[in-house]
Amino acid sequence: MNQNIYILIEHLQGKVAEISYIMIAAARDLAKETGGEVVAVLLGQNAKSLASDLATDRVLYTDHVALAEFTADAYQKTVASLIQENEPRAFLFGNTSIGADVASVISARLSLPLISSCIEINGGKLTSKICGGKIMAENELAEATTLVTMIPGGYKAEEGQSENPPEVLSFDAPALDELRVTLKEYIVPEAGDVDISKEAILIAIGRGIQTEDNIELAEELAEFLGGTVCSSRPIVDQGWLPTSRMVGKSGLSVKPKLYLALGISGAPEHVEGMAESEMIVAVNMDPNAPIFDIATYGVEFDFFDLIDPLLEQLEEIKG
Amino acid sequence: MTNIVTLVKMVPDLVEELEINDDGTDLDRDWLRLIINEFDNHAIEQAILLKERDGGEITVIAPEAEGVEDMLFTTAAKGADRMIKLTGDLEEGVNNHALARAFAERAKSFQPDLILTGVQANDDLDGPVGPLVAEYLGMPYVGYISKVTLEEGIAIVQKEYPGGLIGEMEVRLPAVLGIQAGEEPPRYVAISKVRQMMKTVEIDEQEIPELDLGGGIAPSRMYLPEAAERAEMIEGDEDEIATKLIAIFKEVGAL
């Protein structure tokens, strides 16, 4: 085994995903402890140019038609064979639609330990955030090559970017035949009636809103504030708002001037889409809700007790 | 006939206050209230939608935990055909590698065409269960799924990527799918129907003789997050808070 820290670079439709840069930043922290190098692994077809701004010591690149787009099968085979050949100290993946499909399968295939939902690496300690952001778990690297999936929040993407292109070395992909998963097509989301990523004022609702009827109250508030209603995942899963209004991991990332979070607990999957908001005001009954850790202002209150006086006072002001 | 196995686990209810045990290495499980993993609930809904559309049989497998029997009866009331509770050294919680081995062992005997489970659970520490089960059974895995259609020998699935992008994929069966959301929100069933199931349906208990924890990790420390900065809390009665909020809205130019 060597002391190097490997990272699986994630990219979609010709663009490196932000989590890749975040992982590079984390890997550099870990490499300081192990004394190894940071090595990015890039899989694709005609995708070598994506390596140009990766702040790593080296990039290992393989070009293969079966890797042109992400499919779990082809990625798993390629990464597994690379690990067997190079035996890095640790291998970082995004805890994402790409990374999570690869890391666990490799853990089972090669009998390697896996640490998931890691948010920060400090002095060789890997800290994971679980239970919707309410619990932290600390781990250390195991004896064998340790697989890690990372969530955003601990590092800025810029920390993993560099203006000096790294050295890119090519490697051969293993035999990629008998693939059981194939991409048929990408379906690009239909544009919604509004683009919430461009709105300055967002009124965000979560599970705490309880019933569909209550969305009207948020709409009323949004009208007074000249804002738009958006939500966390459960609201969209219930079919109460369209996907175009969803903030977070599978939804959109937003940076409004004001993000008013009503009944949103602040699970990491949601926070990654709104943490960069200029001001966050959170209303939640649960004093331990993680949303209060990132909000500028917090109100520990039942939204339903607050909404009437709030609308009444706004009515008075606006007439 | 499509043979569908759904893998379900109970997880901490995050509405409740969570506490850490005396060793500082795990959740304090004595007072922990458990609920069905919400993503597993979506997987159950997806399984039932497939059965309603194409026919088939649904087997639900879940490890023993507080509340698991109620959950299994509820699933039966929704339309699942066979309920299995895994017993053994499971009550204190077990890592996902061990659980996945147990799931794989039981699921195998039903020769499933399709295994559905939640894409993740809030207490996962060593990755989600689904891809581990897939690999132990030598099946392909695709996660973050929000739509499944079955055709001869394959599943056509919609896989979610950031920003609302969807990858439509073809997966050869048998396969394991990690469900992010079913095509419809999980249905509700009347309590009376669940009660009826309690009287008529039997939960099959199957013991896991030995748990293999390999590949999972045991955290050296678990703790409640201490935020470096916390929100400035606005205090007062509802009228005072409303007034203060309006002042903030003015300050950022929202009024």
Interface residues (C-beta under 8 A of the other chain):
Chain A: L12 Q13 A17 E69 F70 T71 A72 D73 T96 S97 I98 A100 D101 A103 S104 V105 S107 A108 R109 S111 L112 P113 L114 I115 S116 S117 S128 K129 I130 C131 G132 G133 K134 I135 M136 A137 E138 N139 E140 A142 T149 R180 V181 T182 L183 K184 E185 Y186 I187 V188 P189 A200 I201 F224 L225 G226 G227 R233 P234 D237 Q238 G239 T243 S244 M246 K249 S250 G251 L252 S253 K257 L258 S265 A267 E278 M279 I280 V281 A282 D286 N288 P290 F292 D293 I294 A295 T296 Y297 G298 V299 E300 F301 D305 L306 D308 P309 L310 E312 Q313 L314 I317 K318
Chain B: P12 L14 V15 E17 L18 I20 L27 E38 H42 H97 A100 V119 Q120 N122 D123 D124 L125 D126 G127 P128 G130 P131 L132 A134 E135 Y136 P140 Y141 V142 G143 Y144 I156 Q158 K159 E160 Y161 P162 G163 G164 L165 I166 G167 E168 M169 E170 V171 R172 A175 G178 Q180 A181 E184 P185 G214 G215 G216 I217 P219 S220 R221 M222 Y223 L224 P225 A227 E229 R230 A231 E232 M233 I234 E238 D239 I241 A242 T243 L245 I246 I248 F249 V252 G253 A254 L255
